[in-house]
């Protein structure tokens, strides 16, 4: 059973919580992605042609892309709730 959407306006606390959930996770994720890219670049230039390291960095990149997609979806839903 689905419940109809409430027609009451959001309180300031609710709107602030939605704003935090819409904007903070992408900012944190960008910081983590930047750190991972810098660390990967340093490792790959220090130890070039290491098959294990190349595979590890590739797997980490795929995992980070999946996390970025889910974080974007999470933030998008909170951003829609603000409207």
C-alpha positions as CSV (number, residue, x, y, z in Angstrom):
1,X,0.0,0.0,0.0
2,X,1.4,3.4,-1.0
3,X,0.9,6.4,1.2
4,X,0.1,9.7,-0.5
5,X,2.7,12.4,-0.3
6,X,2.3,14.9,2.5
7,X,1.2,18.4,1.5
8,X,2.7,20.1,4.5
9,X,5.7,22.2,3.9
10,X,9.0,21.0,5.2
11,X,10.3,22.4,8.5
12,X,13.7,24.2,8.5
13,X,15.3,21.2,10.2
14,X,13.9,18.8,7.6
15,X,15.0,21.0,4.7
16,X,18.5,21.4,6.2
17,X,18.8,17.7,6.6
18,X,17.8,17.1,3.0
19,X,20.3,19.7,1.9
20,X,23.1,18.1,3.8
21,X,22.2,14.7,2.4
22,X,22.1,16.2,-1.1
23,X,25.4,18.0,-1.1
24,X,27.7,16.5,1.5
25,X,28.1,12.9,0.1
26,X,29.2,14.1,-3.4
27,X,31.7,16.5,-1.8
28,X,33.2,13.7,0.4
29,X,33.2,11.3,-2.6
30,X,35.1,13.9,-4.7
31,X,37.7,14.2,-2.0
32,X,38.1,10.4,-1.8
33,X,38.2,10.1,-5.6
34,X,40.9,12.8,-5.8
35,X,42.9,11.0,-3.1
36,X,42.6,7.6,-4.8
37,X,43.7,9.1,-8.2
38,X,46.7,10.8,-6.6
39,X,47.7,7.6,-4.7
40,X,47.2,5.4,-7.8
41,X,49.3,7.8,-9.9
42,X,52.1,7.8,-7.4
43,X,52.0,4.0,-7.1
44,X,51.9,3.4,-10.8
45,X,54.8,5.7,-11.5
46,X,56.9,4.3,-8.6
47,X,56.3,0.6,-9.6
48,X,55.6,0.6,-13.4
49,X,54.6,-2.6,-15.1
50,X,53.6,-4.5,-12.0
51,X,50.7,-6.7,-13.0
52,X,49.3,-7.1,-9.5
53,X,49.3,-3.3,-8.9
54,X,47.8,-2.6,-12.3
55,X,45.0,-5.1,-11.6
56,X,44.5,-3.7,-8.1
57,X,44.2,-0.1,-9.4
58,X,41.8,-1.2,-12.1
59,X,39.6,-3.1,-9.7
60,X,39.6,-0.2,-7.3
61,X,38.7,2.2,-10.1
62,X,35.7,0.0,-11.0
63,X,34.5,-0.1,-7.4
64,X,34.9,3.6,-7.0
65,X,32.8,4.2,-10.2
66,X,30.0,2.0,-8.8
67,X,30.2,3.8,-5.4
68,X,30.1,7.2,-7.3
69,X,27.0,6.1,-9.2
70,X,25.1,5.0,-6.1
71,X,26.2,8.2,-4.3
72,X,24.9,10.3,-7.2
73,X,21.6,8.4,-7.1
74,X,21.3,8.9,-3.3
75,X,22.1,12.7,-3.6
76,X,19.7,13.0,-6.6
77,X,16.8,11.6,-4.6
78,X,17.5,13.9,-1.7
79,X,17.7,16.8,-4.1
80,X,14.3,15.9,-5.6
81,X,12.8,15.9,-2.1
82,X,13.9,19.5,-1.7
83,X,11.8,20.7,-4.6
